[in-house]
């Protein structure tokens, strides 16, 4: 068993440039095959061997709304948001880890030898007198030797990465740096979604505020009409009281809507990296809730491996463990170093003597108490778990796209129905008011029609807002490559 293990290690050592653990691949048997489209059909995946269309850095999803003010606000958030600035700086901070091999020169170590340090030494050496055992002869007298030596030298060592240990350590570090980049891209894409959702929230609250103020105006006119008819003894006092109650109820909603707008503006300014402000100035006053833009290109589920930061992050986590396994395997193999030293020695500052040494040193760790064996077992389990997480990530990514498509389709149908009800409700109100003004009906049908129309108008605004929300969620689920530019530190 031990011989087989050693044979496998030696065979692996003969291919140091190759990856010892195969990179992760999406299992075709479990990979989702299509997206559900808004018309109920499916989109079959493209040929993975053919080049697929990719989103460029300049093609951002919010450009579909054709609003320069929205674009400017999102760009400011991506540039100045404090959380984005923090996680973006972590990329560079992790890349500068001093324990990570950096370039070909990293294994080179140069220094002054510790055994014979450079310097000047004054040496006094002596020996005591040694008596002779023969009485006829004199013993050796005491002696003393004094001399001054000067030396200076350097040693150098270079670890030859014959079995890829340094390379795999560098790859692990690169994977960790790229994982931080994907975390930053994930935060950037979430931030863009948050800003857009707040933008539309402000627009819908403004529309609700205008609608409420319009309701106040209509109810005031109706109250004046009812009161005038009461003065003519054409309606009972109950009708006046009911309409006054309705008017006060609508008026009480205006400050609540204004407060919601102020809070939303404060949240939006905070996302931009500004001091939170309730001023309603970030969103231009002339903006209205936009219509739904044309649907985006869905591509195929396999595209999500590249376009979503969640999938890129999950893939990097698998690759990290694969490289750690390779590092563990290379630790069973010898470490080869090229050694050298050079120096100058002089006695009594006389003719200097050059000294130099060049050699090769090999060390082979054989036994470490089972640490590397335990580590290899642990890494095998971690790799299995992270591959499961990778499979789960692709299914979750496809699920987010499908859910957003389904919700958008259902919401669009609901909105069309609501708009038909609003049109009919307006006709009902006009007819009820005409009959009331002609004295052919009492006040109750007018009040009912007015209340129903106001509720329908509110539902219509909220339905349109929800439809836009589902579209933004779809954009977010599809991801994009634009977020890479956000991770680059400004000069």
C-alpha positions in Angstrom: 0.0 0.0 0.0 2.8 2.3 0.9 4.6 1.4 -2.3 1.6 2.2 -4.4 1.2 5.6 -2.7 4.8 6.4 -3.3 4.5 5.3 -6.9 1.5 7.6 -7.4 3.3 10.5 -5.9 6.4 10.0 -8.1 4.2 9.7 -11.2 2.4 12.9 -10.3 5.8 14.6 -9.8 6.7 13.9 -13.4 3.9 16.3 -14.5 4.4 19.3 -12.3 2.9 21.8 -14.8 -0.4 19.9 -15.0 -3.4 20.2 -12.7 -3.6 17.1 -10.5 -7.3 17.6 -9.8 -9.6 18.2 -12.7 -11.4 21.5 -12.7 -15.1 21.5 -11.9 -17.6 21.0 -14.7 -21.4 21.3 -14.7 -22.9 17.8 -14.9 -24.9 17.6 -18.2 -27.2 15.1 -16.6 -28.3 17.5 -13.9 -27.9 20.8 -15.7 -31.1 22.7 -16.4 -32.0 22.6 -20.1 -34.0 25.7 -20.7 -35.7 28.8 -19.3 -39.4 29.4 -19.2 -40.3 32.3 -21.4 -43.0 34.9 -20.8 -45.2 33.3 -23.5 -45.1 29.9 -21.9 -42.6 28.4 -24.3 -39.0 27.3 -23.5 -35.6 28.4 -24.8 -33.3 25.6 -25.6 -29.7 26.1 -24.7 -27.3 27.1 -27.4 -24.4 25.0 -28.6 -21.8 25.4 -25.8 -19.0 25.0 -28.4 -20.2 28.0 -30.3 -19.3 31.5 -29.1 -22.2 33.0 -27.1 -23.2 36.7 -26.9 -21.9 38.3 -23.7 -22.8 41.5 -22.1 -20.0 44.2 -22.3 -19.1 46.6 -19.6 -21.0 49.4 -21.4 -24.2 47.4 -21.7 -25.9 47.8 -18.3 -29.4 46.7 -17.8 -30.7 50.0 -16.4 -30.0 51.6 -19.7 -33.2 49.9 -21.0 -35.2 52.5 -19.0 -33.6 55.3 -21.1 -33.3 57.6 -18.1 -30.0 59.5 -17.8 -30.9 60.6 -14.2 -31.3 56.9 -13.1 -28.0 56.0 -14.8 -26.2 58.9 -13.0 -27.6 57.9 -9.6 -26.6 54.2 -10.0 -23.1 55.2 -11.3 -22.7 57.5 -8.2 -23.7 54.7 -5.9 -21.3 52.2 -7.5 -18.5 54.8 -7.2 -19.1 56.2 -3.7 -21.1 53.6 -1.7 -19.0 53.0 1.4 -19.6 49.2 1.5 -18.6 48.9 -2.1 -15.5 51.0 -1.5 -14.6 48.7 1.5 -15.0 45.4 -0.3 -13.3 46.7 -3.4 -10.3 47.7 -1.4 -10.2 44.2 0.1 -9.4 42.8 -3.3 -6.1 44.7 -3.4 -5.4 44.1 0.3 -5.7 40.3 -0.2 -3.6 40.4 -3.3 -0.8 42.0 -1.2 -0.7 39.2 1.3 3.1 38.9 2.1 2.8 35.1 2.7 1.7 34.6 -0.9 4.4 33.7 -3.5 4.7 36.7 -5.7 6.5 36.1 -9.0 9.6 34.1 -9.9 11.8 36.0 -7.3 9.7 35.0 -4.3 11.7 31.8 -3.5 15.0 33.7 -3.6 16.4 34.5 -0.1 19.5 36.6 0.3 21.1 37.5 3.6 24.1 37.7 5.9 25.1 34.3 7.4 24.3 33.9 11.0 27.3 31.6 11.8 30.0 34.0 10.7 28.5 37.5 10.6 30.2 40.2 8.8 32.4 42.5 10.8 35.8 43.1 12.3 37.1 40.9 15.1 40.1 41.3 17.3 41.0 37.9 18.6 43.3 37.1 21.5 44.1 33.4 21.9 46.5 32.0 24.5 47.7 28.8 26.0 49.1 28.1 29.6 52.5 26.9 30.3 52.9 23.1 30.1 55.7 21.6 32.3 57.9 18.8 30.9 57.9 15.4 32.4 61.6 15.1 31.8 63.6 17.1 34.5 66.3 17.7 32.0 64.1 19.5 29.6 62.2 22.7 29.9 58.4 22.7 29.5 56.4 24.7 27.0 56.1 28.3 28.1 52.8 30.2 28.1 52.0 31.8 24.8 49.6 34.4 23.5 48.4 35.1 19.9 46.8 38.3 18.9 45.4 39.1 15.4 42.6 41.0 13.7 40.3 39.5 11.1 37.7 41.2 8.9 35.1 39.4 6.8 32.0 40.1 4.9 29.8 37.7 3.0 26.3 36.9 1.7 24.4 33.8 1.3 21.6 33.0 -1.2 19.1 30.2 -1.6 16.5 29.6 -4.2 13.8 26.9 -3.9 13.3 25.3 -7.3 9.6 24.7 -7.8 10.2 21.3 -9.4 7.0 19.7 -8.1 4.7 22.8 -8.2 4.3 23.5 -4.5 4.9 27.2 -4.8 2.7 27.4 -7.9 -0.2 25.7 -6.3 0.1 28.0 -3.2 0.0 31.0 -5.6 -3.1 29.6 -7.3 -4.8 29.2 -3.9 -4.1 32.9 -3.1 -5.3 34.0 -6.6 -8.5 32.0 -6.0 -9.1 33.8 -2.7 -8.4 37.2 -4.3 -10.9 36.4 -7.2 -13.4 35.2 -4.6 -13.2 38.6 -3.0 -13.7 40.2 -6.5 -16.8 38.1 -7.1 -18.1 39.1 -3.6 -17.6 42.7 -4.6 -19.3 42.2 -8.0 -22.2 40.5 -6.1 -22.5 43.5 -3.8 -22.3 45.9 -6.8 -25.1 44.1 -8.7 -27.2 44.0 -5.5 -26.6 47.7 -5.0 -27.7 48.6 -8.5 -30.9 46.7 -7.9 -31.5 48.4 -4.6 -31.0 51.9 -6.1 -33.4 51.1 -9.0 -36.0 49.7 -6.7 -35.8 52.8 -4.4 -36.0 55.0 -7.5 -39.2 53.4 -8.6 -40.6 53.4 -5.0 -40.1 57.2 -4.9 -41.9 57.5 -8.3 -44.9 55.4 -7.2 -45.2 57.3 -3.9 -45.1 60.6 -5.8 -47.9 59.3 -8.0 -49.9 58.1 -5.0 -49.4 61.5 -3.5 -50.7 63.2 -6.6 -53.6 60.8 -6.8 -54.4 61.4 -3.1 -54.3 65.2 -3.6 -56.5 64.8 -6.7 -59.0 62.7 -4.6 -59.0 65.5 -2.0 -59.9 68.0 -4.7 -62.7 65.8 -6.1 -64.1 65.0 -2.7 -64.0 68.7 -1.8 -66.0 69.5 -5.0 -68.4 66.7 -4.2 -68.7 67.9 -0.6 -69.6 71.4 -1.9 -72.2 69.9 -4.3 -73.7 67.8 -1.5 -73.8 70.7 0.9 -75.4 72.9 -1.8 -78.1 70.3 -2.4 -78.6 70.0 1.4 -79.2 73.7 1.6 -81.8 73.2 -1.1 -83.4 70.4 1.0 -82.6 67.9 -1.7 -80.5 65.5 0.3 -80.5 64.6 4.0 -77.9 65.8 6.5 -76.5 62.3 6.7 -75.1 62.6 3.1 -73.2 65.8 4.1 -71.7 64.1 7.1 -70.7 61.0 5.2 -69.0 63.1 2.5 -67.2 65.2 5.1 -66.0 62.1 6.8 -64.7 60.8 3.4 -63.0 64.1 2.7 -61.2 64.1 6.1 -60.1 60.5 5.7 -58.5 61.2 2.3 -56.8 64.4 3.6 -55.2 62.4 6.5 -53.4 60.2 4.0 -51.4 63.1 2.4 -48.9 63.6 5.2 -48.3 59.9 5.5 -47.4 59.6 1.8 -45.1 62.6 2.1 -43.4 61.0 5.0 -42.8 57.8 3.0 -41.2 59.8 0.2 -38.9 61.5 2.7 -37.8 58.2 4.2 -37.1 56.7 0.7 -35.1 59.8 -0.3 -33.0 59.4 2.9 -32.4 55.7 2.1 -31.4 56.5 -1.5 -29.0 59.3 -0.5 -27.3 56.9 2.1 -26.8 54.3 -0.7 -25.0 57.0 -2.7 -22.5 57.5 0.0 -24.0 60.9 1.0 -25.3 62.1 4.3 -28.9 60.8 4.6 -31.2 63.6 3.5 -35.0 63.6 3.3 -34.9 66.2 0.5 -36.8 65.1 -2.6 -34.2 66.2 -5.1 -32.4 63.1 -6.3 -35.2 62.0 -8.5 -36.2 64.8 -11.0 -39.7 66.1 -10.5 -40.9 65.4 -14.0 -40.2 61.6 -13.8 -43.1 59.2 -13.9 -43.3 55.5 -13.6 -41.9 54.2 -16.9 -43.5 51.5 -19.1 -42.0 48.1 -19.1 -39.0 48.1 -21.6 -38.6 45.3 -24.2 -37.7 41.9 -22.6 -33.9 41.1 -22.3 -32.2 38.3 -24.1 -32.3 35.3 -21.9 -29.6 33.2 -23.5 -29.3 29.7 -21.9 -28.9 28.4 -18.4 -25.2 27.6 -19.1 -24.6 31.4 -19.7 -25.3 32.0 -16.0 -22.0 30.3 -15.2 -20.3 33.4 -16.6 -22.8 36.2 -16.2 -23.7 35.8 -12.5 -21.2 36.5 -9.7 -22.9 33.8 -7.6 -21.9 31.2 -10.1 -18.4 32.6 -10.6 -17.9 32.6 -6.8 -19.1 29.0 -6.4 -16.8 27.8 -9.2 -13.8 29.6 -7.6 -14.5 28.0 -4.3 -14.3 24.6 -5.9 -11.1 25.6 -7.7 -9.5 26.8 -4.5 -9.9 23.3 -2.9 -8.6 21.6 -6.0 -5.4 23.7 -5.7 -5.2 23.0 -2.0 -5.3 19.3 -2.8 -2.5 19.8 -5.3 -0.5 21.7 -2.6 -1.0 18.8 -0.2 0.2 16.3 -2.8 3.3 18.3 -3.6 4.1 18.5 0.1 4.9 14.7 0.0 7.7 15.4 -2.6 11.2 16.6 -2.0 12.1 20.3 -1.7 15.1 21.2 -3.8 17.1 24.4 -3.1 20.1 25.9 -4.9 22.5 27.3 -2.3 25.4 29.7 -2.7 27.6 32.0 -0.6 30.3 34.4 -1.3 32.6 36.5 0.9 35.9 38.1 1.6 38.2 37.3 4.6 41.2 39.3 5.6 43.7 38.9 8.4 45.5 41.9 9.8 43.9 43.8 6.8 46.4 42.1 4.6 45.7 40.4 1.3 42.0 39.5 1.2 41.0 36.0 0.6 37.9 35.2 -1.6 35.5 32.5 -0.4 32.6 31.1 -2.3 30.3 28.1 -2.2 27.6 26.7 -4.6 25.6 23.6 -4.0 22.2 21.9 -4.1 20.3 20.8 -1.1 17.3 18.4 -1.1 15.1 17.8 1.9 12.3 15.2 1.8 9.7 15.2 4.6 8.8 11.6 5.3 6.8 11.6 8.6 4.8 14.4 10.2 2.6 12.5 12.6 -0.1 12.0 10.0 -0.9 15.7 9.5 -0.8 15.6 5.7 -2.9 12.4 5.6 -5.5 14.0 7.8 -5.4 17.2 5.7 -5.9 15.2 2.5 -9.0 13.4 3.9 -10.4 16.7 5.1 -9.8 18.4 1.7 -11.5 15.5 -0.1 -14.7 16.0 2.0 -14.5 19.8 1.5 -14.2 19.3 -2.3 -17.3 17.1 -2.3 -19.3 19.7 -0.3 -18.3 22.6 -2.5 -19.2 20.7 -5.6 -22.7 20.1 -4.1 -22.8 23.8 -3.4 -21.8 24.5 -7.0 -24.6 22.3 -8.3 -27.1 24.0 -5.9 -25.9 27.4 -7.0 -26.7 26.8 -10.7 -30.1 25.4 -9.8 -30.8 28.4 -7.6 -29.6 30.8 -10.4 -32.0 29.2 -12.9 -34.8 29.3 -10.4 -34.4 33.0 -9.9 -34.7 33.6 -13.6 -37.7 31.4 -13.9 -39.4 32.9 -10.9 -38.9 36.4 -12.2 -40.2 35.5 -15.6 -43.3 33.8 -14.2 -44.0 36.7 -11.8 -43.6 39.3 -14.5 -45.9 37.4 -16.9 -48.6 37.1 -14.2 -48.2 40.7 -13.1 -48.5 42.0 -16.7 -51.8 40.1 -17.1 -53.1 41.4 -13.8 -52.1 45.0 -14.7 -54.0 44.8 -18.0 -57.1 43.6 -16.2 -56.7 46.4 -13.6 -56.4 49.1 -16.3 -59.6 47.8 -17.9 -61.3 48.0 -14.5 -60.0 51.6 -14.0 -61.5 52.6 -17.3 -64.8 51.1 -16.5 -64.7 52.6 -13.0 -64.3 56.1 -14.5 -67.3 55.5 -16.7 -69.4 54.3 -13.7 -68.4 57.4 -11.7 -69.3 59.7 -14.5 -72.7 58.1 -15.0 -73.4 58.0 -11.2 -72.5 61.7 -10.9 -74.6 62.7 -13.9 -77.7 60.9 -12.5 -77.1 62.5 -9.0 -76.8 66.0 -10.5 -80.0 65.4 -12.3 -81.7 64.5 -9.1 -82.5 61.0 -10.3 -80.5 59.2 -7.7 -79.3 59.6 -4.1 -75.7 60.3 -3.1 -74.7 56.8 -2.2 -73.9 55.5 -5.7 -71.6 58.5 -6.3 -69.7 57.9 -3.1 -69.4 54.2 -3.8 -68.2 54.8 -7.4 -65.7 57.4 -6.2 -64.2 55.1 -3.5 -64.0 52.2 -5.9 -62.2 54.3 -8.6 -59.7 55.6 -6.1 -58.9 52.1 -4.9 -58.5 50.9 -8.4 -56.2 53.8 -9.3 -54.0 52.9 -6.3 -54.0 49.2 -7.2 -53.1 50.2 -10.7 -50.1 52.2 -9.6 -48.9 49.5 -7.2 -49.4 46.8 -9.9 -47.3 48.8 -12.4 -44.6 49.3 -9.7 -44.6 45.6 -8.9 -44.2 44.8 -12.6 -41.1 47.0 -12.8 -39.8 45.3 -9.7 -40.1 41.9 -11.3 -38.3 43.2 -14.4 -35.4 44.5 -12.2 -35.3 41.2 -10.4 -35.0 39.5 -13.8 -32.2 41.8 -14.8 -30.5 41.0 -11.5 -31.0 37.2 -11.9 -29.4 37.3 -15.4 -26.4 39.2 -13.9 -23.9 40.6 -16.3 -20.2 41.3 -16.8 -20.4 45.1 -16.3 -19.7 44.7 -12.5 -16.1 43.8 -13.2 -15.3 47.5 -13.9 -16.6 48.4 -10.4 -14.0 46.2 -8.7 -11.1 48.1 -10.2 -9.6 50.6 -7.8 -9.5 54.2 -9.1 -6.0 55.7 -9.6 
